[in-house]
Amino acid sequence: MKIRTRVILAISVVVVAASTVAVIAYFQFTKINNLVRTNIPGEIATLSKASRLDSLALLIRYYDEILTQSARNYAFTGNIIWRDRYNLNVPKLDATIKESIALGDDQDKQTFASIDTSNLILIDLEQKAMDFVDKKDRVSAVQILEGEEYVKQKKIYKDGLTSFVLKQGHKYDEASVVSTQKINTSIAGVQSTITQSIWIIVVAIILGAGTSIIFMIIVLSTMINSIQKLQNFAHKIADGSEDEQLVISSKDEIGDLARSFDQMVEQLRAANKNVEKKVSERTAELEQLNKSMVGRELKMIELKKELDLFKNNK
């Protein structure tokens, strides 16, 4: 395997490990986010709705008291300030009842619809009473506000609010208990999921990092081992070793280099042997030539001696 391939594979292992950790973290935090965004807000919305209906019931009672007192005070005193106060709060009461009808469940809608019907009748009666006051007929105005129909509608109005308050009180308590339990369960689930997520991520990081480190160590150890063999072989060749063989079986760039180096050494050894052979041949030739020249020299000496002897004899 080529070094480039090994490096790419090592990087791929690291990337895969990191990606795995990231994916695990994403799904775990998505799970936490779902718990936080669905369960808890839903229960809080339930409590908020129940609390808002309670507030609306109190406002209806408050505005009703204002209208009743304003109409009666206008009937008894004729002071226009009470009629202005009455007219100012009529739309407020109507808007509050309409919101209660829209926000409540089916039973609440029926209750507030009944209150709304009674409220319209009461407003009609109170308007008639104040019209009598405007005509300086306070007696007729008081008779309307103390009449049987007015008292009947006030009772229907009051009974409707009382029924809602009793029902809503029980409903709110039940919703509060259930929602609190669900919120506590959701919080416990979130805490458990967070703890679980932390451990899962830590284990994933350790396994991913451990796998990457082990793989890198194996890759680097293989490369370093091959380089050390090549280095030791070069030192031994430099020291004059003749029989040393380089054994590197890896099929990467280092293996290619080692095989090329081994071939070069073999070629150098062959060239060296060839040189030694030629030197030996030349040496033998020189020795032969030297022996021939020595023989000739000896013959020349012998001839010279014979010539000197010949001259002396004459």
Backbone hydrogen bonds in HBPLUS format (Angstrom, degrees):
<---DONOR---> <-ACCEPTOR-->    atom                        ^
c    i                          cat <-CA-CA->   ^        H-A-AA   ^      H-
h    n   atom  resd res      DA  || num        DHA   H-A  angle D-A-AA Bond
n    s   type  num  typ     dist DA aas  dist angle  dist       angle   num
A0006-ARG N   A0002-LYS O   2.86 MM   4  6.24 153.6  1.93 149.3 157.3     1
A0007-VAL N   A0003-ILE O   2.81 MM   4  6.10 162.4  1.84 157.6 161.8     2
A0008-ILE N   A0004-ARG O   2.88 MM   4  6.09 163.3  1.91 149.7 154.6     3
A0009-LEU N   A0005-THR O   2.80 MM   4  5.96 155.4  1.86 145.9 153.4     4
A0010-ALA N   A0006-ARG O   2.76 MM   4  6.00 155.2  1.82 148.9 156.0     5
A0011-ILE N   A0007-VAL O   2.87 MM   4  6.14 163.4  1.90 152.7 156.9     6
A0012-SER N   A0008-ILE O   2.84 MM   4  6.03 150.3  1.93 142.2 151.4     7
A0013-VAL N   A0009-LEU O   2.89 MM   4  6.18 150.1  1.98 146.6 154.0     8
A0014-VAL N   A0010-ALA O   3.08 MM   4  6.42 158.7  2.12 149.1 154.1     9
A0015-VAL N   A0011-ILE O   2.84 MM   4  6.10 161.8  1.87 152.0 157.4    10
A0016-VAL N   A0012-SER O   2.79 MM   4  5.95 162.0  1.82 150.8 155.8    11
A0017-ALA N   A0013-VAL O   2.90 MM   4  6.07 159.1  1.95 146.2 152.2    12
A0018-ALA N   A0014-VAL O   2.87 MM   4  6.10 164.4  1.89 152.0 156.3    13
A0019-SER N   A0015-VAL O   2.77 MM   4  5.90 157.2  1.82 148.7 156.0    14
A0020-THR N   A0016-VAL O   2.83 MM   4  5.98 153.2  1.90 146.0 153.2    15
A0021-VAL N   A0017-ALA O   3.06 MM   4  6.34 160.3  2.10 148.5 153.1    16
A0022-ALA N   A0018-ALA O   2.91 MM   4  6.16 157.6  1.96 146.5 153.3    17
A0023-VAL N   A0019-SER O   2.82 MM   4  6.05 158.1  1.87 151.6 157.0    18
A0024-ILE N   A0020-THR O   2.93 MM   4  6.12 166.0  1.95 151.8 155.8    19
A0025-ALA N   A0021-VAL O   2.88 MM   4  6.05 163.1  1.90 149.9 155.0    20
A0026-TYR N   A0022-ALA O   2.84 MM   4  6.03 153.4  1.91 144.2 152.1    21
A0027-PHE N   A0023-VAL O   2.98 MM   4  6.26 167.5  1.99 156.6 158.1    22
A0028-GLN N   A0024-ILE O   2.98 MM   4  6.14 159.7  2.02 151.5 157.6    23
A0029-PHE N   A0025-ALA O   2.93 MM   4  6.04 168.0  1.95 152.7 155.9    24
A0030-THR N   A0026-TYR O   2.82 MM   4  5.95 141.8  1.97 143.4 155.0    25
A0031-LYS N   A0027-PHE O   2.98 MM   4  6.13 148.8  2.08 138.9 146.7    26
A0032-ILE N   A0028-GLN O   3.02 MM   4  6.40 152.9  2.10 144.3 151.6    27
A0033-ASN N   A0029-PHE O   2.83 MM   4  5.97 158.3  1.87 140.8 147.5    28
A0034-ASN N   A0030-THR O   2.86 MM   4  6.08 151.0  1.94 145.7 153.0    29
A0035-LEU N   A0031-LYS O   3.10 MM   4  6.38 155.2  2.17 144.5 150.7    30
A0036-VAL N   A0032-ILE O   2.96 MM   4  6.27 159.1  2.01 152.9 158.8    31
A0037-ARG N   A0033-ASN O   2.81 MM   4  5.91 156.2  1.86 148.9 155.7    32
A0038-THR N   A0034-ASN O   2.99 MM   4  5.81 140.4  2.15 144.0 150.3    33
A0042-GLY N   A0038-THR O   3.26 MM   4  6.06 149.8  2.36 137.0 145.5    34
A0043-GLU N   A0039-ASN O   3.09 MM   4  6.37 159.6  2.13 155.5 160.3    35
A0044-ILE N   A0040-ILE O   2.96 MM   4  6.16 159.8  2.00 156.3 162.7    36
A0045-ALA N   A0041-PRO O   2.81 MM   4  5.95 150.9  1.90 143.7 151.8    37
A0046-THR N   A0042-GLY O   3.01 MM   4  6.30 146.4  2.13 139.8 148.8    38
A0047-LEU N   A0043-GLU O   3.03 MM   4  6.35 160.5  2.06 149.3 153.3    39
A0048-SER N   A0044-ILE O   2.80 MM   4  6.01 156.0  1.86 147.7 155.4    40
A0049-LYS N   A0045-ALA O   2.86 MM   4  6.00 155.8  1.92 146.5 152.3    41
A0050-ALA N   A0046-THR O   3.05 MM   4  6.29 164.9  2.07 148.5 152.3    42
A0051-SER N   A0047-LEU O   2.87 MM   4  6.03 159.0  1.91 148.4 154.9    43
A0052-ARG N   A0048-SER O   2.79 MM   4  5.96 151.4  1.87 145.0 153.2    44
A0053-LEU N   A0049-LYS O   2.97 MM   4  6.23 158.7  2.01 152.0 156.7    45
A0054-ASP N   A0050-ALA O   3.12 MM   4  6.39 153.1  2.20 143.7 150.8    46
A0055-SER N   A0051-SER O   3.00 MM   4  6.31 155.4  2.06 145.3 152.0    47
A0056-LEU N   A0052-ARG O   2.86 MM   4  6.15 153.9  1.92 150.1 157.6    48
A0057-ALA N   A0053-LEU O   2.94 MM   4  6.17 154.6  2.00 147.4 153.6    49
A0058-LEU N   A0054-ASP O   3.08 MM   4  6.38 156.6  2.14 148.1 154.1    50
A0059-LEU N   A0055-SER O   2.93 MM   4  6.22 150.9  2.01 145.0 153.7    51
A0060-ILE N   A0056-LEU O   2.82 MM   4  6.10 155.0  1.88 150.0 156.7    52
A0061-ARG N   A0057-ALA O   3.03 MM   4  6.29 162.9  2.06 147.1 151.4    53
A0062-TYR N   A0058-LEU O   2.86 MM   4  6.06 152.0  1.94 142.6 151.4    54
A0063-TYR N   A0059-LEU O   2.75 MM   4  5.99 173.3  1.75 160.0 160.3    55
A0064-ASP N   A0060-ILE O   2.88 MM   4  5.95 155.7  1.94 146.4 154.0    56
A0065-GLU N   A0061-ARG O   3.03 MM   4  6.19 155.8  2.09 143.7 149.5    57
A0066-ILE N   A0062-TYR O   3.02 MM   4  6.37 152.9  2.10 147.0 154.9    58
A0067-LEU N   A0063-TYR O   2.91 MM   4  6.21 162.4  1.94 153.6 157.2    59
A0068-THR N   A0064-ASP O   2.87 MM   4  6.07 166.3  1.89 153.3 157.5    60
A0069-GLN N   A0065-GLU O   2.93 MM   4  5.98 170.3  1.94 149.0 152.3    61
A0070-SER N   A0066-ILE O   2.86 MM   4  5.89 155.3  1.92 145.1 153.0    62
A0071-ALA N   A0067-LEU O   2.90 MM   4  6.01 163.6  1.93 148.6 152.9    63
A0072-ARG N   A0068-THR O   2.98 MM   4  6.19 167.2  2.00 153.2 156.9    64
A0073-ASN N   A0069-GLN O   2.81 MM   4  5.86 163.0  1.84 148.3 153.9    65
A0074-TYR N   A0070-SER O   2.91 MM   4  5.99 149.7  2.01 141.7 150.1    66
A0075-ALA N   A0071-ALA O   2.94 MM   4  6.16 146.9  2.05 140.8 150.4    67
A0076-PHE N   A0072-ARG O   2.91 MM   4  6.19 150.3  2.00 150.1 157.8    68
A0077-THR N   A0073-ASN O   2.81 MM   4  5.76 154.4  1.87 144.6 151.9    69
A0078-GLY N   A0074-TYR O   2.79 MM   4  4.69 137.2  1.98 115.7 129.1    70
A0082-TRP N   A0079-ASN O   3.10 MM   3  6.03 154.8  2.17 125.5 129.6    71
A0083-ARG N   A0080-ILE O   3.09 MM   3  5.22 121.0  2.45  98.2 112.7    72
A0084-ASP N   A0080-ILE O   3.00 MM   4  6.35 161.4  2.04 156.7 161.9    73
A0085-ARG N   A0081-ILE O   2.97 MM   4  6.13 150.7  2.06 136.1 144.5    74
A0086-TYR N   A0082-TRP O   2.93 MM   4  6.07 153.2  2.00 139.4 146.9    75
A0087-ASN N   A0083-ARG O   2.89 MM   4  6.16 168.3  1.90 156.5 157.9    76
A0088-LEU N   A0084-ASP O   2.98 MM   4  6.12 144.5  2.10 141.9 151.5    77
A0089-ASN N   A0085-ARG O   3.30 MM   4  6.52 143.6  2.44 145.2 152.4    78
A0089-ASN N   A0086-TYR O   3.17 MM   3  5.51 131.8  2.41 105.0 116.4    79
A0090-VAL N   A0086-TYR O   3.15 MM   4  6.33 131.9  2.39 151.5 164.4    80
A0093-LEU N   A0089-ASN O   3.01 MM   4  6.27 158.1  2.06 154.6 158.9    81
A0094-ASP N   A0090-VAL O   3.07 MM   4  6.32 162.9  2.10 154.1 159.2    82
A0095-ALA N   A0091-PRO O   2.92 MM   4  6.04 160.3  1.96 146.2 150.9    83
A0096-THR N   A0092-LYS O   3.03 MM   4  6.19 152.0  2.11 143.1 150.8    84
A0097-ILE N   A0093-LEU O   3.01 MM   4  6.26 161.8  2.05 153.4 157.3    85
A0098-LYS N   A0094-ASP O   3.03 MM   4  6.23 160.7  2.06 148.0 153.5    86
A0099-GLU N   A0095-ALA O   2.99 MM   4  6.17 155.1  2.05 144.3 150.7    87
A0100-SER N   A0096-THR O   3.03 MM   4  6.25 152.7  2.11 145.1 152.5    88
A0101-ILE N   A0097-ILE O   2.98 MM   4  6.29 155.0  2.05 150.7 157.0    89
A0102-ALA N   A0098-LYS O   3.04 MM   4  6.28 158.7  2.09 146.8 152.4    90
A0103-LEU N   A0099-GLU O   2.92 MM   4  6.05 146.1  2.04 146.1 155.0    91
A0104-GLY N   A0100-SER O   3.01 MM   4  5.89 151.5  2.09 149.6 154.6    92
A0109-LYS N   A0105-ASP O   2.79 MM   4  6.02 155.4  1.85 157.0 164.4    93
A0110-GLN N   A0106-ASP O   3.15 MM   4  6.45 155.0  2.22 144.6 149.8    94
A0111-THR N   A0107-GLN O   3.07 MM   4  6.34 159.7  2.11 147.5 153.0    95
A0112-PHE N   A0108-ASP O   2.87 MM   4  6.10 173.1  1.88 160.7 161.6    96
A0113-ALA N   A0109-LYS O   2.80 MM   4  5.85 142.0  1.94 140.7 152.0    97
A0114-SER N   A0110-GLN O   2.98 MM   4  6.18 152.5  2.06 144.0 150.4    98
A0115-ILE N   A0111-THR O   3.00 MM   4  6.34 152.0  2.08 143.4 151.8    99
A0116-ASP N   A0112-PHE O   2.77 MM   4  5.91 149.1  1.87 138.5 147.4   100
A0117-THR N   A0113-ALA O   2.95 MM   4  6.22 152.3  2.02 144.5 151.1   101
A0118-SER N   A0114-SER O   3.03 MM   4  6.30 165.6  2.05 149.1 152.7   102
A0119-ASN N   A0115-ILE O   2.79 MM   4  5.92 150.4  1.88 144.3 153.8   103
A0120-LEU N   A0116-ASP O   2.98 MM   4  6.24 152.1  2.06 145.9 151.9   104
A0121-ILE N   A0117-THR O   3.13 MM   4  6.47 156.5  2.19 147.3 153.4   105
A0122-LEU N   A0118-SER O   2.85 MM   4  6.07 164.7  1.87 154.4 158.8   106
A0123-ILE N   A0119-ASN O   2.84 MM   4  6.03 160.2  1.88 149.6 155.0   107
A0124-ASP N   A0120-LEU O   2.99 MM   4  6.16 153.1  2.07 139.8 147.3   108
A0125-LEU N   A0121-ILE O   2.94 MM   4  6.25 156.7  1.99 150.0 156.3   109
A0126-GLU N   A0122-LEU O   2.77 MM   4  6.01 162.4  1.80 153.5 159.0   110
A0127-GLN N   A0123-ILE O   2.80 MM   4  5.94 152.7  1.88 146.4 153.8   111
A0128-LYS N   A0124-ASP O   3.04 MM   4  6.27 157.0  2.10 144.0 150.0   112
A0129-ALA N   A0125-LEU O   2.93 MM   4  6.23 157.1  1.98 149.0 155.5   113
A0130-MET N   A0126-GLU O   2.92 MM   4  6.18 159.1  1.97 147.9 153.1   114
A0131-ASP N   A0127-GLN O   2.85 MM   4  6.08 141.3  2.00 143.3 154.8   115
A0132-PHE N   A0128-LYS O   3.02 MM   4  6.38 146.9  2.14 145.9 154.1   116
A0133-VAL N   A0129-ALA O   3.09 MM   4  6.48 147.0  2.20 141.4 150.8   117
A0134-ASP N   A0130-MET O   2.94 MM   4  6.25 154.2  2.01 142.9 149.3   118
A0135-LYS N   A0131-ASP O   3.10 MM   4  6.41 130.8  2.35 134.2 147.1   119
A0135-LYS N   A0132-PHE O   3.00 MM   3  4.94 129.1  2.27  91.8 106.3   120
A0137-ASP N   A0132-PHE O   2.73 MM   5  5.00 162.3  1.76 153.2 147.9   121
A0136-LYS N   A0133-VAL O   2.83 MM   3  4.90 156.7  1.89 111.6 114.7   122
A0141-ALA N   A0137-ASP O   3.37 MM   4  6.63 153.9  2.44 139.3 146.7   123
A0142-VAL N   A0138-ARG O   2.86 MM   4  6.11 161.3  1.89 156.1 159.1   124
A0143-GLN N   A0139-VAL O   2.97 MM   4  6.19 156.6  2.03 148.1 155.0   125
A0144-ILE N   A0140-SER O   3.04 MM   4  6.32 151.4  2.13 145.3 151.7   126
A0145-LEU N   A0141-ALA O   3.16 MM   4  6.47 163.3  2.18 149.3 153.3   127
A0146-GLU N   A0142-VAL O   2.92 MM   4  6.07 127.5  2.21 144.4 158.3   128
A0147-GLY N   A0144-ILE O   3.17 MM   3  4.93 162.5  2.20 100.5 104.9   129
A0151-VAL N   A0147-GLY O   3.03 MM   4  6.25 163.2  2.06 151.7 156.7   130
A0152-LYS N   A0148-GLU O   2.83 MM   4  5.98 152.6  1.90 145.2 153.7   131
A0153-GLN N   A0149-GLU O   2.94 MM   4  6.15 164.6  1.96 150.7 153.7   132
A0154-LYS N   A0150-TYR O   2.90 MM   4  6.12 151.6  1.98 145.7 154.4   133
A0155-LYS N   A0151-VAL O   2.98 MM   4  6.20 146.1  2.10 142.5 151.0   134
A0156-ILE N   A0152-LYS O   2.98 MM   4  6.35 160.8  2.02 151.0 156.1   135
A0157-TYR N   A0153-GLN O   2.86 MM   4  6.00 158.1  1.90 144.9 151.6   136
A0158-LYS N   A0154-LYS O   2.80 MM   4  5.97 158.7  1.85 142.6 148.7   137
A0159-ASP N   A0155-LYS O   2.69 MM   4  5.84 169.3  1.70 157.8 161.0   138
A0160-GLY N   A0156-ILE O   2.95 MM   4  6.03 155.3  2.01 143.2 149.9   139
A0161-LEU N   A0157-TYR O   3.14 MM   4  6.44 161.4  2.18 147.6 152.0   140
A0162-THR N   A0158-LYS O   2.84 MM   4  6.08 160.0  1.88 153.1 159.5   141
A0163-SER N   A0159-ASP O   2.83 MM   4  5.96 163.5  1.85 149.6 154.1   142
A0164-PHE N   A0160-GLY O   2.99 MM   4  6.19 157.4  2.04 144.6 151.1   143
A0165-VAL N   A0161-LEU O   2.84 MM   4  6.03 162.9  1.87 150.6 155.6   144
A0166-LEU N   A0162-THR O   2.91 MM   4  6.13 164.9  1.94 154.3 157.8   145
A0167-LYS N   A0163-SER O   2.97 MM   4  6.09 167.3  1.98 148.1 152.2   146
A0168-GLN N   A0164-PHE O   2.59 MM   4  5.63 165.4  1.61 155.7 161.2   147
A0169-GLY N   A0165-VAL O   2.77 MM   4  5.76 148.7  1.87 140.7 149.2   148
A0170-HIS N   A0166-LEU O   3.21 MM   4  6.46 163.9  2.24 145.9 148.9   149
A0171-LYS N   A0167-LYS O   2.79 MM   4  5.99 162.1  1.82 151.5 157.8   150
A0172-TYR N   A0168-GLN O   2.59 MM   4  5.63 155.3  1.65 145.6 152.5   151
A0173-ASP N   A0169-GLY O   2.98 MM   4  6.14 160.8  2.02 143.5 148.8   152
A0174-GLU N   A0170-HIS O   2.88 MM   4  6.11 162.4  1.92 149.2 154.5   153
A0175-ALA N   A0171-LYS O   2.74 MM   4  5.90 162.8  1.77 149.0 154.7   154
A0176-SER N   A0172-TYR O   2.70 MM   4  5.79 151.1  1.78 144.9 153.7   155
A0177-VAL N   A0173-ASP O   2.94 MM   4  6.18 160.9  1.97 148.8 152.9   156
A0178-VAL N   A0174-GLU O   2.91 MM   4  6.08 177.0  1.91 158.2 159.1   157
A0179-SER N   A0175-ALA O   2.75 MM   4  5.64 159.9  1.79 143.2 150.3   158
A0180-THR N   A0176-SER O   2.86 MM   4  5.80 153.5  1.93 138.1 146.3   159
A0181-GLN N   A0177-VAL O   2.90 MM   4  6.12 159.4  1.94 148.4 154.3   160
A0182-LYS N   A0178-VAL O   2.85 MM   4  6.12 159.6  1.89 150.4 156.4   161
A0183-ILE N   A0179-SER O   2.73 MM   4  5.90 158.0  1.77 149.9 156.4   162
A0184-ASN N   A0180-THR O   2.82 MM   4  6.00 163.3  1.85 149.3 154.2   163
A0185-THR N   A0181-GLN O   2.82 MM   4  6.03 154.1  1.89 144.9 152.9   164
A0186-SER N   A0182-LYS O   2.76 MM   4  5.97 155.0  1.82 145.6 153.0   165
A0187-ILE N   A0183-ILE O   2.77 MM   4  6.01 159.2  1.81 152.2 158.1   166
A0188-ALA N   A0184-ASN O   2.85 MM   4  6.05 160.1  1.89 146.1 151.9   167
A0189-GLY N   A0185-THR O   2.79 MM   4  6.02 151.5  1.87 143.6 152.5   168
A0190-VAL N   A0186-SER O   2.77 MM   4  6.04 153.1  1.84 148.2 155.7   169
A0191-GLN N   A0187-ILE O   2.83 MM   4  6.11 165.0  1.86 153.2 157.0   170
A0192-SER N   A0188-ALA O   2.83 MM   4  6.02 160.3  1.87 147.6 153.6   171
A0193-THR N   A0189-GLY O   2.80 MM   4  5.92 156.3  1.85 144.7 152.0   172
A0194-ILE N   A0190-VAL O   2.78 MM   4  5.98 156.1  1.84 150.7 157.5   173
A0195-THR N   A0191-GLN O   2.96 MM   4  6.20 166.0  1.98 149.9 153.3   174
A0196-GLN N   A0192-SER O   2.84 MM   4  6.03 163.6  1.87 148.8 154.1   175
A0197-SER N   A0193-THR O   2.69 MM   4  5.81 155.4  1.75 146.1 153.9   176
A0198-ILE N   A0194-ILE O   2.86 MM   4  6.10 157.7  1.91 150.9 156.5   177
A0199-TRP N   A0195-THR O   3.11 MM   4  6.41 163.4  2.13 151.2 154.7   178
A0200-ILE N   A0196-GLN O   2.88 MM   4  6.11 163.8  1.90 153.2 158.3   179
A0201-ILE N   A0197-SER O   2.82 MM   4  5.96 165.9  1.84 153.8 157.6   180
A0202-VAL N   A0198-ILE O   2.86 MM   4  6.02 159.3  1.91 147.4 153.9   181
A0203-VAL N   A0199-TRP O   2.84 MM   4  6.02 167.5  1.85 152.9 156.3   182
A0204-ALA N   A0200-ILE O   2.83 MM   4  5.99 158.8  1.87 146.7 153.6   183
A0205-ILE N   A0201-ILE O   2.79 MM   4  5.98 155.1  1.85 148.1 155.0   184
A0206-ILE N   A0202-VAL O   2.88 MM   4  6.13 162.5  1.91 151.5 156.3   185
A0207-LEU N   A0203-VAL O   2.83 MM   4  6.03 169.3  1.84 155.5 158.4   186
A0208-GLY N   A0204-ALA O   2.78 MM   4  5.83 161.3  1.81 145.3 151.8   187
A0209-ALA N   A0205-ILE O   2.74 MM   4  5.78 166.2  1.75 149.8 154.6   188
A0210-GLY N   A0206-ILE O   2.72 MM   4  5.74 156.8  1.77 144.3 152.3   189
A0211-THR N   A0207-LEU O   2.82 MM   4  5.91 162.8  1.85 147.1 152.0   190
A0212-SER N   A0208-GLY O   2.96 MM   4  6.11 162.0  1.99 146.3 151.7   191
A0213-ILE N   A0209-ALA O   2.84 MM   4  6.01 162.1  1.87 151.2 156.3   192
A0214-ILE N   A0210-GLY O   2.90 MM   4  6.05 168.1  1.91 152.7 156.1   193
A0215-PHE N   A0211-THR O   2.95 MM   4  6.08 163.6  1.98 148.3 153.3   194
A0216-MET N   A0212-SER O   2.89 MM   4  6.07 158.2  1.94 147.5 153.8   195
A0217-ILE N   A0213-ILE O   2.80 MM   4  6.02 155.4  1.86 150.7 157.9   196
A0218-ILE N   A0214-ILE O   2.93 MM   4  6.19 159.9  1.98 150.8 155.8   197
A0219-VAL N   A0215-PHE O   2.97 MM   4  6.21 165.2  1.99 150.3 154.3   198
A0220-LEU N   A0216-MET O   2.81 MM   4  5.95 171.6  1.82 154.0 156.8   199
A0221-SER N   A0217-ILE O   2.72 MM   4  5.72 157.4  1.77 147.5 154.9   200
A0222-THR N   A0218-ILE O   3.03 MM   4  6.15 160.3  2.07 146.9 151.5   201
A0223-MET N   A0219-VAL O   3.14 MM   4  6.40 160.9  2.18 147.2 152.4   202
A0224-ILE N   A0220-LEU O   2.77 MM   4  5.94 168.7  1.78 157.0 160.4   203
A0225-ASN N   A0221-SER O   2.83 MM   4  5.86 159.8  1.87 147.8 153.7   204
A0226-SER N   A0222-THR O   3.11 MM   4  6.27 157.8  2.16 142.9 148.5   205
A0227-ILE N   A0223-MET O   2.97 MM   4  6.24 159.2  2.01 150.0 156.1   206
A0228-GLN N   A0224-ILE O   2.84 MM   4  6.06 156.8  1.90 151.4 157.6   207
A0229-LYS N   A0225-ASN O   3.02 MM   4  6.25 155.9  2.08 145.6 151.8   208
A0230-LEU N   A0226-SER O   3.01 MM   4  6.25 160.2  2.05 148.4 153.8   209
A0231-GLN N   A0227-ILE O   2.85 MM   4  6.07 152.9  1.92 146.3 154.4   210
A0232-ASN N   A0228-GLN O   2.84 MM   4  6.04 166.7  1.86 153.4 156.3   211
A0233-PHE N   A0229-LYS O   2.93 MM   4  6.05 159.0  1.98 147.7 153.9   212
A0234-ALA N   A0230-LEU O   3.01 MM   4  6.20 154.6  2.07 143.2 149.8   213
A0235-HIS N   A0231-GLN O   3.01 MM   4  6.34 156.1  2.07 150.2 156.3   214
A0236-LYS N   A0232-ASN O   3.02 MM   4  6.29 161.5  2.06 151.3 155.8   215
A0237-ILE N   A0233-PHE O   2.95 MM   4  6.19 155.4  2.02 148.9 155.9   216
A0238-ALA N   A0234-ALA O   2.91 MM   4  6.11 154.4  1.97 145.4 152.9   217
A0239-ASP N   A0235-HIS O   2.91 MM   4  6.20 136.1  2.11 140.5 152.9   218
A0241-SER N   A0236-LYS O   2.96 MM   5  5.51 164.0  1.98 156.7 151.9   219
A0240-GLY N   A0237-ILE O   3.04 MM   3  5.14 156.6  2.09 102.9 110.1   220
A0256-ASP N   A0252-ASP O   2.94 MM   4  6.31 156.2  2.00 151.6 158.6   221
A0257-LEU N   A0253-GLU O   2.88 MM   4  6.10 156.1  1.93 144.8 151.5   222
A0258-ALA N   A0254-ILE O   2.80 MM   4  6.04 155.5  1.85 148.7 155.8   223
A0259-ARG N   A0255-GLY O   2.93 MM   4  6.17 160.8  1.97 149.9 154.5   224
A0260-SER N   A0256-ASP O   2.94 MM   4  6.15 155.2  2.01 145.8 153.1   225
A0261-PHE N   A0257-LEU O   2.81 MM   4  5.99 155.8  1.87 147.7 155.0   226
A0262-ASP N   A0258-ALA O   2.79 MM   4  6.00 153.9  1.85 147.2 154.8   227
A0263-GLN N   A0259-ARG O   2.94 MM   4  6.13 157.8  1.99 144.2 149.9   228
A0264-MET N   A0260-SER O   2.95 MM   4  6.19 154.2  2.01 145.3 152.5   229
A0265-VAL N   A0261-PHE O   2.91 MM   4  6.20 157.0  1.96 148.9 154.8   230
A0266-GLU N   A0262-ASP O   2.92 MM   4  6.20 159.0  1.97 149.6 155.4   231
A0267-GLN N   A0263-GLN O   2.85 MM   4  6.10 157.1  1.90 148.4 155.1   232
A0268-LEU N   A0264-MET O   2.79 MM   4  6.07 154.2  1.86 147.9 155.7   233
A0269-ARG N   A0265-VAL O   2.75 MM   4  6.02 154.1  1.82 148.2 156.0   234
A0270-ALA N   A0266-GLU O   2.79 MM   4  6.07 159.1  1.84 148.6 154.6   235
A0271-ALA N   A0267-GLN O   2.75 MM   4  5.98 160.6  1.79 148.9 154.9   236
A0272-ASN N   A0268-LEU O   2.75 MM   4  5.88 152.8  1.82 144.2 152.4   237
A0273-LYS N   A0269-ARG O   2.84 MM   4  6.12 155.4  1.90 148.4 154.8   238
A0274-ASN N   A0270-ALA O   2.89 MM   4  6.15 154.1  1.96 146.6 154.2   239
A0275-VAL N   A0271-ALA O   2.87 MM   4  6.13 155.3  1.93 147.6 154.2   240
A0276-GLU N   A0272-ASN O   2.88 MM   4  6.12 160.5  1.91 148.2 153.7   241
A0277-LYS N   A0273-LYS O   2.83 MM   4  6.07 153.0  1.90 146.2 153.8   242
A0278-LYS N   A0274-ASN O   2.94 MM   4  6.21 161.1  1.98 148.8 153.5   243
A0279-VAL N   A0275-VAL O   2.81 MM   4  6.03 157.2  1.86 151.2 158.5   244
A0280-SER N   A0276-GLU O   2.83 MM   4  6.06 154.3  1.90 144.2 151.4   245
A0281-GLU N   A0277-LYS O   2.85 MM   4  6.16 156.9  1.90 148.2 155.0   246
A0282-ARG N   A0278-LYS O   2.82 MM   4  6.03 164.7  1.84 152.0 156.0   247
A0283-THR N   A0279-VAL O   2.77 MM   4  5.95 154.1  1.84 146.1 154.3   248
A0284-ALA N   A0280-SER O   2.86 MM   4  6.11 156.4  1.92 147.6 153.8   249
A0285-GLU N   A0281-GLU O   2.91 MM   4  6.20 158.7  1.96 150.1 156.2   250
A0286-LEU N   A0282-ARG O   2.82 MM   4  6.05 159.9  1.86 150.1 155.8   251
A0287-GLU N   A0283-THR O   2.85 MM   4  6.07 153.9  1.92 146.9 154.4   252
A0288-GLN N   A0284-ALA O   2.90 MM   4  6.13 158.0  1.95 148.3 154.2   253
A0289-LEU N   A0285-GLU O   2.79 MM   4  6.03 160.2  1.83 150.4 156.5   254
A0290-ASN N   A0286-LEU O   2.76 MM   4  5.87 152.6  1.83 143.6 152.0   255
A0291-LYS N   A0287-GLU O   2.84 MM   4  6.11 153.8  1.91 145.9 152.8   256
A0292-SER N   A0288-GLN O   2.95 MM   4  6.24 155.1  2.01 145.4 152.4   257
A0293-MET N   A0289-LEU O   2.92 MM   4  6.17 159.0  1.96 150.1 155.5   258
A0294-VAL N   A0290-ASN O   2.87 MM   4  6.08 154.9  1.93 147.2 154.6   259
A0295-GLY N   A0291-LYS O   2.94 MM   4  6.19 156.5  2.00 146.7 152.8   260
A0296-ARG N   A0292-SER O   3.04 MM   4  6.32 158.8  2.09 147.5 152.9   261
A0297-GLU N   A0293-MET O   2.91 MM   4  6.11 155.5  1.97 145.4 152.7   262
A0298-LEU N   A0294-VAL O   2.91 MM   4  6.19 155.0  1.97 149.7 156.1   263
A0299-LYS N   A0295-GLY O   2.94 MM   4  6.22 156.1  2.00 147.8 154.6   264
A0300-MET N   A0296-ARG O   2.84 MM   4  6.11 154.6  1.90 150.7 157.8   265
A0301-ILE N   A0297-GLU O   2.94 MM   4  6.24 153.2  2.01 146.1 153.4   266
A0302-GLU N   A0298-LEU O   2.95 MM   4  6.25 156.8  2.01 147.7 153.9   267
A0303-LEU N   A0299-LYS O   2.86 MM   4  6.11 158.8  1.91 149.8 155.7   268
A0304-LYS N   A0300-MET O   2.87 MM   4  6.05 156.6  1.92 146.5 153.1   269
A0305-LYS N   A0301-ILE O   2.92 MM   4  6.17 155.0  1.98 147.4 154.1   270
A0306-GLU N   A0302-GLU O   2.96 MM   4  6.26 162.2  1.99 150.1 154.6   271
A0307-LEU N   A0303-LEU O   2.84 MM   4  6.09 150.9  1.93 146.5 155.2   272
A0308-ASP N   A0304-LYS O   2.89 MM   4  6.14 158.6  1.93 149.8 155.3   273
A0309-LEU N   A0305-LYS O   2.93 MM   4  6.17 154.9  1.99 148.9 156.1   274
A0310-PHE N   A0306-GLU O   2.92 MM   4  6.08 150.4  2.01 141.4 149.5   275
A0311-LYS N   A0307-LEU O   3.01 MM   4  6.26 157.9  2.06 147.9 153.3   276
A0312-ASN N   A0308-ASP O   3.04 MM   4  6.26 155.2  2.10 144.4 151.2   277
A0313-ASN N   A0309-LEU O   3.08 MM   4  6.28 149.0  2.18 145.3 152.7   278
